[in-house]
Amino acid sequence: MITKHGKVMKEMNMEQMLKQAQKLQSEIGKIQEQLARERVEGVAGGGMVRVTATGQGEITGISIEPEVIDPSEKEMLEDLIVAAISDASSKSKEMAQSRLGRFGAGLGIPGLG
């Protein structure tokens, strides 16, 4: 039933919007949980340095091949570690964007569209 000013209709629309928002929030939460369990690997130096991260960007491991551990090449190793972390971070962001991007499309939510 619609009142003279359309009050009932507005309340129904608001209720539907609220339900949609709750569903959206639930879906995003599930995807974020999946991203926390999934892993990406960043590499540098032809695979001599590897960094593992979650789909949320948390660094979970670093692997360094023994042949690149040379005290006289400390700076090079540090650069390789930073490069591998950067690669893992980029891959993590790409994964999250591919999973969450559809939720922000058209909503103007930074990082989701």
N, C-alpha and C positions, 0 to 999 in steps of 0.2 A: 504494500500500500504506500502510495506516495502522498505526502502531505502537500499543503499549498506551496511550501517553499522547497520541496524536494528533500526534506530532512531524512526520511527513512532511506531514500536512495543513496544519499551521501554516507550514511552509517554503514550500509551494505558494502559500498565501494571501499570504504576505509577498512572494514573487516576483511574483505578479500585481499586488499593490499597488505594488510598485516600478516595474513596467512602466507602470502607469497614471499614476503620478506623473511618470515621464519623458515620457510622451506629453503630459500636461497642461503640463509645463514647456515642451516644444517648441511647443505651440499658443500659449501665452502669449507666448513669444519672437517668434513670427511676427506676432502681433497688435501687439506693441510695435514691431516693425520697420515695420509698416504705419502705425501712428500717427505714427511719426517722419517718414514721407513725406507724410502727409495734412496739409491746412491748414484752419484756421478763421479767420474774420475777425471781429474785434470792432470795433464802430462807436460813435461818440459825436458829439453835435452834429449830428444829422441826416445823418450820413455825412461830415461835414467832417473828422473825424479817424478813420483806420482803422488797425487794428493786426492784423497777420497773425501767427499762431502755429501751431506743429505740434500734432498731436494729443497730444503729450506735454507741451505747455505752453511750449515754447521760443519766445520772441519772435523772429520772422524778418524783420519789416519794419514800418515806420510810414509812413503817408502822411498829409500835412496839406495841405488845400486852402489856396492862397495868401491867400484873403480872411480867414482866421482868424488870420493872422500879423500881429498888430498889437502893437508894443512896449508900448502903453498897456494892453493886455489880456493881458499875460503870464500872470497867475494863472489867467485863464479858460482859456487854451490848455493850461496845465499840468493843470488839472482835467479837461479834455477828453481829454488823453492818458492820464491815470490811469484815467478811466472806460472808454476804449476798451481799455486793457490788461486791466482787470478783466473786461470783456465777453468778450474773447478767451480769457482764462483760464477763465472759467466754461464757455464753449463747448467748450474743450479738455477740461476735466474731464468734461463731459457725454458727449463723444464717447468718451473712454477708458472711462467707466463703462458706456456702452451696449455696448462691445465686450468688456470684461473682466469685467463684473458677473456673468455667468453662471458664471464660474469660482469666484467667492468665495461664491456663494449657498450657504448652509448650512454653510460652512466657518468662518465667523467671522473672515474675513480683512478687516481694516479697509481701506476704499477699494475693495473688490472685491465687496461683497455688498449 
